[in-house]
Amino acid sequence: MKTDNFFFKLFPPPDYLKMPALCLDISDRSLKYMEFAGGSGGISLKKYGLFPIPEGVIERGEIKQKEKLAEVLRPIQKKLKNRLVMASLPEEKAFLSRVKFPLMPEKEIRGSIELQLDECVPLSAAEAIFDFDVISRSDEEGHMDINIIAFSKTFVEQYRDVLRESGYIPAAFEMEAHAFARSVVPWGERGNVIVVDFGRTRATFAIVAEGKVQFATTVGVAGQDVENAIVSNLKVGKEDVEKIKREVGFYKTKNNEDVFNAMLPIISVIKDEIKKQIDYWVSHYDEHAKDGRKGRDKAKIQKVILCGGESTLAGLPEYLSYELKLKVELGNPWVNVCSFDDYIPEIERGDSLAYATVIGLALRQWQ
């Protein structure tokens, strides 16, 4: 993805890879940063942290108050002294499209996409910043499948400008779904998985197959809604919510029905969206496979991986697994960083799930 030759490169050249970049996950209610260090023993955690973003500064990924966001960003830059940064962009502002193109040399693909971009996404080449991923090539059929990811140029420039005004040099941006999938889907995994990033203000769902994000979508239902449901239905204070989520959790027992029923409408939205993604994926394969049975077999989702700060709700994996008849597990955001036999990051595993996106961003520099 490019807006100019400098600040927006999803695949930076070697000189960029030699320069340490601070990675930023900027969401509606928080900013997380991270940087790795490398050595003979492998990758280790060098810097990390989390800063709250006041409500209303960013809404559904859209920056509404640039100066307020800069007030969050500037102290981090002054404290850490990093200027070069890589940052995530929210999936809900991206346009994703899978298209077939005739086989052609790699160097010609971008130009071919530019000529017909407005047929693939609701943006012209002049209005968009886009990148692409070649998913598969078929010499026999003479075509290749390409995933196109596009953002409005105006939208991306909001993030570029506020970072520059805060003292940073933006070197790369990446859709958050690619980043969190990189952190929790083990390298070499070739099966089909759905990754759910269950955050404070939204939940993002990504289908990952052959190690690549094939499709992603976002719903505006998340941890904040769970909290509001508990407060409203159980008449408790907000200070008690985390204790209820952690100690009582989402289990249906005789002593717990009121808590379970309070959260059920919210969690059901997450469950239903996963089902929707499974149906889409199976339909996609049935549509393109020569043999319908073969297509359904190939499309089978092996498991669901949960990440994000709200994914630690006790009982959530068990409930989803029962309802979906699938393996559902909490992700390990460090799975591609290190073995816990050799190195244990100082962030506890439960807290690490909130850092999945920024861990994935930091991993880009070490792939």
N, C-alpha and C positions, 0 to 999 in steps of 0.2 A: 504494500500500500504506500502510495507516495502523494505528498502535496508539493514537495520540492525535493531537491537532491540530498538535503541534509537531515531534516528532523523526523521524517517518517519512513523508516525502513523496517519492515517486518523481519527481513533477513539481512542484518547489517554485514558489511564487508569485514574482512579479517582485522583491519585496524581498529574497528569499533570493539571487536571481541577482546582485544588486548587491553582495553580501558575499562576499569571497574565502573559499573553503572548501578545507581541506587534504583531499586524497583518499587513502584508505587501502585497500590490497589486503592483506587478512589471510588468509594461507593456513596450512597445517599447519606449515610449517617456516620461513616468512619473512614479514616485514611490509615492504611497499614503500609509500612515500609520494610524493606529487607535487602540485605546484601550478603552474598556468600564470599568466602575466601577459599582459595585452592592451594594445595600443597602436595607433597609426596604421599601424604596419607589420604588424599581425596578432598572432597568438598566439606567445608564446615561453615557454621553460621557466624557471620562477622557482626552484623547489625540487624536489629529488628525493633519494631515498636508500633504502637497504635495510638492515634489521636482521634477524638470525637469530632464530628462535623455537625454544627448546629442545624436543627431542623429548618427546612426551607431553603438552605443554601444550594442543595442539589435535589431535584425532584425527578424520580424515574429516569435517572441518568443525565438529565438536562441541568446544566449549570445555570442557576437563577440569580445568584449573587456572586459575581466574580471576585470582588474585593474581599468579601467574607471568606471565600475559599483561599484566597491568597494569604489572608491572615493566619490560616491554619498551616499553609505550606512554608511560609518564609522562616518561621522559627526552626523548622526541621532542617532547612538548608543551612542556616547559620550555625546550628548545633553540630551537624554531621559533616559539613564542608563539601558534600557531594554536589556537583553541578550536573553531571551527565545522568539522565534518568530514562528509565523505561516505564511505561504506565499502561494499565489496562483500560479498555473501553467497554462500556456495558453492552451486553448482547442485545438488549431490547431496542437499541438504536441501530443495530446492524441489519442489513438485508443479505440473506443467504439464498443462493440459488445453485442447483446442480444442473449442469447442462452437458450436452454431447457436442464435441467438436471433431472435425476430421483430424486425423493424425498429422502433426506438423512438428518442426523443430521447436525445442523449448523457447528459443529466443523470439519466436514469432507469436507465441501464445498471447502475450499481453496486448500486442497491437491488434490481434484478431478480436479479443474480448472488447477492447475499446470501441471498435467499429459497431458492435452490436450490444453494448452494455445495457442500453435502455430497453432491449427486448428481454433481458434477464432479470433486471431489478428496476424499480420505479425511479431511476435516476439516470441522467445522461452522463457521459464521460466527463463533461465539463463541470458537472455538479457533484461528482463523486470522487472519493478516494477508495480504491479497491485493491484487493489482492486475490490470489487464486491458489488452489492446491490441486494438482493432478492426482485424482483418486485411482484411476486405472487406465490402462491402454489395451486395446484389442487389435493386434495386427490382422487377425482373421476377419474382423468386421470393419476394419479401417477407421476406427474412431477412438476417442478417449473421453472419459468422464472427468469433468472438472467442477470443483466447488468454488464458487465465487463469493467473496465476502466484501460488501461495500458499505461505506458510511457516507453520509452527507458531508461534503467538504466544510460547510459552515459549522456543522456540529464538531468535527475534529479540530477545527481551528479555535473553537472555544477552549478546549483543553490545552492546545499548543500555547495559546496566548497567555492563559493564566499561569501556566508553568514558567514561561519565559519571564513574565512580570514578577514572579516569585523568586527569580534568581537561578532557575534551572535551564539546562540545555536539553530539550527533549530529543532523544536519539531514536526511540522506537515506541510504537504503540501496538497493542495486541488485544483482540477480542477476549474478554475474560473467560469465556467457555474454553478456548484453546489453552489458556493458562492453567485453570484448575484441573482440566483433564490431564494435562501433562504431569501434574503433581500427584494425582491419586491413581491413575491407570498405569500399572507396571509396564515398563518398557518391554517390548516383545510380546505383549498381550495381543492376540489376533482374533479373539472372540468379540462378540457384540455386547456392549455394556451400556447402561444408562447412568450417567453421573448427575446427581442432583445437588446443586449448591443451594442449601437452605439458609438464607441470610435473614437479616433484620427486617428489611422492607420488601424483599422480593425473593422468589425462588427461580433458579435457572436450571433447565434440563438440557443435557447434551447427549446425543447418541454418538457413541464412539465405536467404530468398526475398523479393523485392520490398523489399529493404532492412530486413527485420524478422526477428528470431529466431523460427522457427516451432516448433522442437523442440530439446531439449538433453538430453544424458545424460552420465554420468561413469563411468569404470572406474578401479579402484584399481591400475592398472599404469602405471608411469611411469619417470622417470629414475633413481630410486633402485634400481629393479629391474634396469635396464640395468647400472648400476654393480656391483651385487651379482653379476650373471651374469658380468661380466668378471673380477672378483676371484676368484670361485669356480672358473671354468673355466680361466683362464689363470694362476692362482696368482701374481698380482701384487698389490702393495700399492695401497691406495686413492689414494696420491699419484700413481700412474702412470695412473689411470683417465682423467682429463681429457685427458692427453696422447694416450692411445690414441684416445679419442673424437674429438679434434680433428685429429690427424695421420694416424691409420690409418682411422678412420671405419667406416661400414657399407657397405663395398664388397666384393664377392666376387671376389677375385683369387687366383692361385696362392699368393701370399705372405701372404694375408690370411684364409684360410679358417677358421682357428681363432677369430679375432676375430669374423668374420661369423656363424659358427655359434653362438658364445656369446650373441650379441645376438638372433639370429633368433627364438627363442620369444617374447621380449618384444615385438619390433617386429611380429611376426605378429598379436599381440593387437590392436595399434593398427590394422593393415591390416584385420583381420576386422571390427572395430567400425565402421570407415568403410564397408565393404561392407554391413554390417547397416543403417546409417543410409540408405544409398542405396536398399536394398530397401524399407525402411519408407516412404521418401519417394515412391518410384514407386508402391507399393501404395496409399498415401494418395490419390494423384491418380487412379489407376485406379478407385478406389472412388467418387470424387465426380464425375469427369468424365462428361459425357453421351456423349462419344465416346472409347472406350478408347484409340485411337491418339493422339488429340489430348491425352489426359491424360498418356500416357507421354512425348510430346514436351515437354509443358509441364513435366513433372517432371524433365527431364534435368539432372543436376548438371554445371555447366560446369567447375568446378575445386575443388581443395582448398587451403585456406590454412593454413599452419602458424604457430603462435606459441607463446609459453611458453619458459621458460629452457632446456628440454631439446630444443627443436626445431632447435637448431643442430648436432645430430649430423651430421657429414659423411656424405653419401651417402643420408640419409633421404629427401629429396624425390625423388631419382632412383629409389630402390627402390619407394616407394609409387606413383609415376607409372607405372612398368613393370608393377607388379602390378595396379593398378586401371584401367589404360588411360585415365587422366585426367591433366590438367595438375595438378601439385602444386607449390606454390611457397612459399617463406618469405614471411611477411607483412611489410608495411612499417607498423609501428605509428604512423608519423608522416604517413601518406598523407592524413589529413583534418585535420592540424594545419598543415602548411606544405609549401612546395616547397623542395627542397634547393638550388634556384637562388637562393632569397631568404634562407634561414635554415637553418643546420645545427645541430641540438641537440647538446649536449656529450656525450650518451650515445652510444657506438658502436652501430652497427646491431645487431650480434649481441647485445649486452647489452640493447638496447631491446626485444627480443622477450620478455624476462622481465618487462618493465614494461607489456605490452600491456593488461592489465586496468586498471591504475591510470591509464594514458594515456586509455583509454576513459572512465573515471569523470571525469577532469578535463575531457574534451571536452564533457560534459553541460552545463557552465556556459557554453559558448560556441556552442551550437547555435542 
